[in-house]
Amino acid sequence: MTPDLRQFRYFVAVAEESSFTRAATRLMLTQQSLSQQISALERILGTKLFDRDSRGTRLTDTGALFLAEARAVLDRADGAVAMVRRAARGEVGQLRLAFLATTANHLLPPVVRAARKHLAGVEFSTAETTIGPLVEGVVDGRYDLAFTHPPQVPGLAARTIATEQVCVVLPEGHPLADRTELSLSDLADERWVTTPRSSWEPWHRTFDENFRAAGFVPDIVARDASVQGLLGLVAAGVGITRLGWSAHNLRRTGVVFVPLAGEAMPTEMVWLPDNTSPALRRLLDVIVDLAATTDLTISG
C-alpha cells in the first residue's frame, strides 16, 4: 500500500508544528482523526515517524529523513496541479502556426509578437508554406492555426482578420502603369503569368469565373508557384499578374501595382473547429484584438 497525498500533508503539518494539537487546528481536523491518520501512515511505512512524550512531539531519525521526501512529493504534486490549471486557462502548451507564403512577410511578425506577449508560457512553432500543404496540415492536425486567403474548404473554422486591395502587377514602363485604377476588362489583350492550376484548384476556378465575367479568357504564357517567381516574371516583361497589395513588399523595383476596381482579398485564420486547445482559444482572441487595432496588410 502507498500513502496518499493527504497523509503526506498531515505528516508535514505535525512535523512543522511539533504538536498534534496545533497541527490538528491548522488542518481543521480533530486531534483523534489526525492521530489515526499518522498511525496509519506509520503502519504503511513500517516505521515510527514521531516520538511523543511529556516534552512534546519530535521526529524520529527516520521521520526526519521522510520529511524532506514528503515535502518534495507535495511540491511536485502542487506544481503538477498548478501546471494543469495554467494549461486549462491556455497559459502553457504548444501551438503550431502556418502562414501562406504570400502572407508570411507582413503577417508573421505582428502575430508572433502578440502571441509571445500575451501567451508567454506557450511555445510556438511557425511554418511558411503553400496553400495545398497548409490546408492538409490543418486538416490532419499538424498545424493548430493557419493564416491564408480563403481556402474554400468545407469543415474548417475561419475568421477574417484583414482585407486588402487586389492589384494588377505590371512591368515598369507598361502603357497602363501610370493609371490610378484599372478594371479586369482593361487587361483582356495582355499576356498573363499565374500559379499552376495544381497549386490550388478552388482558387483557379474563382479566377476563371472572374475572367469570364470580364469577358475574356486570359492568355497565360507562364506559371510559377511562388509570388516571388511571379513578380520576377512580370519584372522581366513576360506577362502581368494579379496579387494582393501586400505583395508589393516582396519586390520594390521593376514592377508597378495598380488597384483593380472593386476587387478585395480577405486574409483568414483557419483552424479545426474540434481543436479544444485552451491555448488556441486564447490565441484566437489575441489575434482578433490585434486585427481590430492593427493593419495586418502592412509589412511586419
C-alpha positions in Angstrom: 0.0 0.0 0.0 1.2 3.5 -0.8 0.4 6.6 1.3 -1.9 9.2 -0.3 -1.1 12.9 -0.6 -3.5 13.7 2.3 -1.3 11.6 4.7 1.8 13.3 3.4 0.2 16.7 4.2 -0.9 15.5 7.7 2.7 14.3 8.4 4.3 17.5 7.3 1.9 19.6 9.4 2.7 17.6 12.5 6.4 17.8 11.8 6.3 21.6 11.3 4.1 22.3 14.3 5.9 19.7 16.6 2.4 19.2 18.1 -0.6 17.1 17.1 -2.9 19.7 18.8 -1.6 22.6 16.7 -1.4 20.5 13.6 -5.0 19.4 14.0 -6.1 23.0 14.4 -4.1 24.0 11.3 -5.6 21.2 9.3 -9.1 21.7 10.7 -9.3 18.1 12.0 -9.9 16.6 15.3 -6.8 15.5 17.1 -8.1 11.9 17.2 -8.5 11.8 13.5 -5.1 13.2 12.9 -3.5 10.7 15.3 -5.3 7.9 13.5 -4.0 9.1 10.1 -0.4 9.3 11.3 -0.7 5.9 12.9 -2.0 4.5 9.6 0.9 6.2 7.7 3.4 4.6 10.1 1.9 1.2 9.6 2.1 1.6 5.8 5.7 2.7 6.0 6.6 0.1 8.7 8.4 2.6 10.9 7.8 5.1 13.6 7.9 8.7 12.5 7.3 10.6 15.8 8.4 10.2 19.4 5.8 11.6 21.8 6.4 12.3 25.5 6.0 14.9 28.1 8.3 17.2 26.2 6.2 17.2 23.1 6.3 15.6 19.6 9.6 15.1 17.9 10.6 13.4 14.6 12.5 10.2 14.8 15.6 9.9 12.7 13.6 8.0 10.1 10.9 10.7 10.3 13.4 13.4 9.7 14.6 11.6 6.5 11.0 11.2 5.4 10.1 14.9 5.9 12.4 16.1 3.1 11.0 13.5 0.8 7.4 14.2 1.8 7.9 17.9 1.1 9.4 17.2 -2.3 6.4 14.9 -3.2 3.9 17.7 -2.1 5.8 20.3 -4.0 5.7 18.1 -7.2 2.0 17.5 -6.7 1.3 21.2 -6.2 3.4 22.0 -9.2 1.5 19.5 -11.4 -1.8 20.9 -10.3 -0.7 24.4 -11.0 0.6 23.4 -14.4 -2.7 21.7 -15.3 -4.7 24.7 -14.2 -2.5 27.0 -16.3 -2.9 24.7 -19.3 -6.7 24.7 -18.8 -6.5 28.5 -18.9 -4.4 28.5 -22.1 -1.3 29.9 -20.3 1.0 27.0 -21.3 1.2 24.5 -24.1 2.4 24.3 -27.7 0.9 25.8 -30.8 1.9 25.2 -34.4 1.2 28.1 -36.8 1.3 28.0 -40.6 1.5 31.0 -42.8 0.7 31.1 -46.5 3.9 32.2 -48.3 2.2 35.3 -49.6 1.1 36.4 -46.1 4.2 35.5 -44.1 6.3 38.6 -44.8 3.8 41.0 -43.4 1.6 38.9 -41.1 4.0 36.6 -39.2 5.9 39.3 -37.3 2.9 41.0 -35.7 1.1 37.8 -35.0 4.1 36.2 -33.3 4.9 39.3 -31.3 1.4 39.5 -30.0 1.3 35.8 -29.2 4.6 35.9 -27.3 3.4 39.0 -25.4 0.1 37.6 -24.3 0.8 33.9 -24.1 4.4 34.0 -22.7 4.2 30.4 -21.4 3.1 28.9 -24.7 5.7 27.5 -27.1 5.2 28.5 -30.7 6.5 27.0 -33.9 5.9 28.5 -37.4 6.0 27.3 -40.9 5.8 29.2 -44.2 4.1 27.1 -46.9 1.9 27.0 -50.0 -1.8 26.6 -49.9 -2.1 22.8 -50.5 0.3 21.7 -47.7 -1.2 24.4 -45.5 -4.7 23.1 -45.7 -3.6 19.5 -45.5 -1.6 20.4 -42.3 -4.6 22.0 -40.7 -6.9 19.1 -41.6 -4.6 16.4 -40.3 -3.7 18.3 -37.2 -0.1 19.2 -37.9 -1.0 22.9 -37.7 -3.2 24.3 -35.0 -3.8 27.6 -36.8 -3.1 28.9 -40.3 -3.1 32.3 -41.9 -4.2 32.3 -45.6 -6.5 33.7 -48.2 -9.9 31.8 -48.0 -9.1 28.2 -49.0 -12.7 27.4 -49.7 -12.6 24.1 -47.7 -15.8 22.9 -46.0 -15.4 21.9 -42.4 -12.7 24.4 -41.4 -13.5 27.2 -38.9 -12.4 30.6 -40.3 -12.2 34.3 -39.2 -11.3 37.2 -41.5 -8.6 39.3 -39.9 -7.6 41.6 -42.8 -8.8 42.7 -46.2 -6.6 44.2 -48.8 -6.8 45.7 -52.3 -6.3 43.4 -55.2 -3.9 44.8 -57.8 -2.7 44.1 -61.3 1.0 43.9 -61.4 2.6 45.4 -64.4 6.2 45.8 -65.5 7.7 49.3 -65.1 7.1 51.2 -68.3 3.9 49.4 -69.3 1.5 51.7 -71.0 -1.1 51.2 -68.2 1.4 51.6 -65.4 0.5 55.3 -64.7 -3.2 54.5 -64.2 -4.6 55.0 -60.7 -7.1 52.2 -61.2 -7.9 49.5 -63.7 -10.7 47.0 -64.3 -10.1 43.4 -65.3 -11.7 44.1 -68.6 -9.0 46.6 -69.4 -6.5 43.8 -69.5 -8.1 41.5 -72.0 -5.3 41.8 -74.5 -2.4 41.2 -72.1 -0.3 38.2 -71.6 -0.6 36.7 -68.1 1.6 34.8 -65.7 0.0 32.9 -62.8 0.4 29.9 -60.5 -0.1 26.3 -61.7 -3.7 25.2 -61.5 -2.5 22.2 -59.4 -1.4 24.7 -56.7 -5.0 25.1 -55.5 -7.9 24.3 -57.9 -10.6 26.2 -55.9 -8.8 29.5 -56.4 -8.3 28.9 -60.1 -12.0 28.1 -60.6 -12.7 31.5 -59.0 -10.1 33.2 -61.3 -11.8 31.6 -64.3 -15.2 33.0 -63.2 -13.6 36.4 -62.7 -12.1 36.4 -66.2 -15.4 35.2 -67.8 -17.3 37.9 -66.1 -14.8 40.4 -67.5 -15.5 39.0 -71.0 -12.3 37.2 -71.9 -10.1 34.1 -71.3 -6.6 35.1 -70.2 -3.6 34.4 -72.4 -1.4 32.6 -69.8 2.2 32.4 -71.1 4.0 31.2 -67.9 3.3 29.8 -64.5 5.2 29.9 -61.2 4.2 28.5 -57.8 5.8 31.4 -55.8 4.8 35.0 -55.5 8.5 36.0 -55.9 8.7 34.0 -59.1 5.6 35.7 -60.5 6.9 39.1 -59.6 10.2 38.2 -61.3 8.4 37.2 -64.5 6.5 40.4 -64.5 9.6 42.5 -64.0 11.2 40.6 -66.9 8.3 41.6 -69.2 7.0 38.1 -69.6 3.4 39.0 -68.6 1.3 40.6 -66.0 -0.4 39.0 -62.9 -2.9 39.8 -60.2 -1.9 39.9 -56.5 -2.9 41.4 -53.2 -1.4 44.8 -52.4 0.8 43.4 -49.6 2.9 41.5 -52.2 4.5 44.8 -53.2 6.7 44.4 -50.1 8.4 41.4 -51.8 9.6 43.4 -54.8 10.1 47.1 -54.8 11.6 47.6 -58.3 10.8 46.5 -61.8 7.0 46.2 -61.2 4.1 48.6 -60.6 1.0 47.7 -58.6 -2.3 49.3 -59.9 -5.5 48.7 -57.9 -8.3 46.7 -59.6 -11.6 48.4 -59.2 -14.0 46.7 -56.8 -11.6 43.8 -56.0 -10.6 42.9 -52.5 -8.9 39.9 -50.9 -9.5 38.8 -47.4 -7.0 37.1 -45.2 -8.3 34.5 -42.8 -7.1 32.5 -39.9 -8.4 28.9 -40.2 -8.4 26.0 -37.7 -10.2 22.8 -37.0 -13.4 23.6 -35.0 -12.9 20.5 -32.8 -9.5 21.6 -31.7 -10.1 22.1 -28.0 -6.7 23.5 -27.0 -7.3 26.3 -24.5 -4.1 28.0 -25.7 -5.6 28.1 -29.2 -8.8 29.7 -27.9 -6.7 32.4 -26.1 -4.6 33.0 -29.3 -7.7 33.4 -31.4 -8.9 36.2 -29.0 -5.4 37.8 -29.0 -5.4 37.9 -32.8 -8.9 39.2 -33.1 -7.9 42.1 -30.8 -4.7 42.6 -32.8 -6.7 42.8 -36.1 -9.0 45.4 -34.6 -6.2 47.8 -33.8 -3.5 47.0 -36.5 -3.4 47.0 -40.3 -2.2 43.5 -40.9 -1.6 44.1 -44.6 1.4 46.3 -43.8 4.8 44.6 -43.7 5.6 43.4 -40.2 
